[in-house]
């Protein structure tokens, strides 16, 4: 009986984590969209911050 409860709680936590990950990704896409039409059109793919910094500075220090 105890193992059933433990397994059930683990499944609940797993489902909760998956749901939160999906909601966080959707929220990030909504924040980064310029307007509602851009948000509704397609998912936005953003480059990582490191790639953006590397592209802007080309390895040069100022």
Beta strands, then each sheet from edge to edge (+ up, - down):
end
